[in-house]
Amino acid sequence: MLGDALRSLGVTETCVADILLAASEACGNAVRHGGPANRYEVGAAIGNGRCELRVMDGGLGLTTIPQHYPPPDMEHGRGILIMQSVVDEITFDVTPGRGTTVHLKKTLTWDDPTPTTQTETPKVLATV
């Protein structure tokens, strides 16, 4: 749904791919670390030339953020670093024992930039 909304606004495919990759990594982390029910919530807003995502889980809360990629033979541990490489801003709200909220923000790039597209007020797409 998010990819279709971005494409319908004329966002470049490279930018859409970056946002969807970051969202996928955040959701994967929420499933992996989000608690016994593996439940999480995703919210997205597009406006003012940006896309903002929020992924919330109910896990124990993130404890550390990796500073470098793990060795190639490790299966996990790259998600946060991948997100950092494809979005402009990533922040975490952690409530120990109650979960983590990942905030992802990316400035949009346009196939055909127009002032109207870039200055719209934010629109919340959905919270799932």
Stockholm file with secondary structure:
# STOCKHOLM 1.0

chainA/1-128         MLGDALRSLGVTETCVADILLAASEACGNAVRHGGPANRYEVGAAIGNGRCELRVMDGGLGLTTIPQHYPPPDMEHGRGILIMQSVVDEITFDVTPGRGTTVHLKKTLTWDDPTPTTQTETPKVLATV
#=GR chainA/1-128 SS CHHHHHHHTTBCHHHHHHHHHHHHHHHHHHHHHSCTTCCEEEEEEEETTEEEEEEEECSSCCCCCCSSCCCTTCSSCCHHHHHHHHSSEEEEEEETTTEEEEEEEEECCBSSCCHHHHTCCCEEEEEC
#=GC SS_cons         CHHHHHHHTTBCHHHHHHHHHHHHHHHHHHHHHSCTTCCEEEEEEEETTEEEEEEEECSSCCCCCCSSCCCTTCSSCCHHHHHHHHSSEEEEEEETTTEEEEEEEEECCBSSCCHHHHTCCCEEEEEC
//
